[in-house]
Amino acid sequence: MVFFIKDFYKLLKELQDSRFISILKKYIKREGIFYGGSAGAIILGVDIGTSDSKDEYETKDNRGLKLVGKFSVFCHYKREDDQKIVNYI
């Protein structure tokens, strides 16, 4: 299955509304392979607050899927993002 969603909160809302999160976690736990790029990578972390997206869907929930340990993912790094990353940490 391939998702091409650029909005992190839209992706989170779609995953929550479809109840796909529990299916995905079971699949990965059974050694299934999953790749996430951009929004898909960020959603794998602990918190999606690393994204620049605004929560227009009122999910009121920044929790990611917690599938990469205790880490959150920051995508599309540029040197000028250093302070934002330090502040986030």
C-alpha positions in Angstrom: 0.0 0.0 0.0 1.4 3.4 -0.9 0.2 6.8 0.5 1.1 10.1 -1.1 0.0 12.5 1.5 2.0 15.6 2.1 0.0 16.8 5.1 1.1 15.1 8.3 -2.1 15.8 10.2 -4.2 14.6 7.3 -2.2 11.3 7.3 -2.6 11.0 11.1 -6.4 11.6 10.9 -6.8 9.1 8.0 -4.9 6.5 10.0 -6.9 7.1 13.1 -10.3 7.2 11.4 -9.7 4.1 9.4 -8.4 2.2 12.4 -5.5 1.2 10.3 -2.9 1.9 13.0 -3.5 -1.3 14.9 -3.3 -3.4 11.6 -0.1 -1.7 10.6 1.5 -2.2 14.1 0.6 -5.9 14.0 2.0 -6.2 10.5 5.3 -4.6 11.5 5.4 -6.7 14.7 5.3 -9.8 12.5 8.4 -8.5 10.7 6.5 -6.9 7.9 8.4 -4.3 6.0 7.1 -0.7 6.0 8.7 2.4 4.4 7.7 5.9 5.2 9.0 8.9 3.3 8.4 12.5 4.5 4.9 12.4 6.2 5.1 8.6 6.3 8.5 8.7 8.1 7.4 11.4 10.6 4.3 9.4 11.5 6.5 6.5 12.5 8.1 8.5 15.4 6.9 9.2 18.9 5.6 12.7 18.0 4.7 14.4 14.8 5.3 17.9 16.2 8.5 17.9 14.2 6.5 18.7 11.0 5.7 22.1 9.7 2.0 21.2 9.1 -0.8 22.9 10.9 -3.4 20.8 12.6 -6.4 21.8 10.3 -8.1 18.6 11.1 -8.3 19.2 14.9 -6.8 15.8 15.7 -5.6 17.3 19.0 -3.2 14.4 19.1 0.5 14.7 18.0 1.3 11.1 18.9 3.0 9.2 16.2 3.0 5.4 15.8 6.1 4.9 18.1 7.6 2.4 15.7 11.2 3.8 15.7 11.9 3.5 19.4 11.9 6.6 21.5 12.6 8.9 18.6 10.7 11.4 16.6 11.6 12.0 12.9 12.6 15.4 11.4 12.4 15.3 7.6 13.8 17.6 4.9 16.6 18.9 7.1 18.3 22.2 6.2 21.0 23.8 8.2 18.7 26.7 9.1 16.5 24.1 10.9 19.1 23.5 13.6 17.6 25.9 16.2 14.1 24.5 15.6 15.4 21.0 16.3 17.3 22.1 19.4 14.1 23.8 20.7 12.1 20.7 19.9 14.5 18.5 21.8 
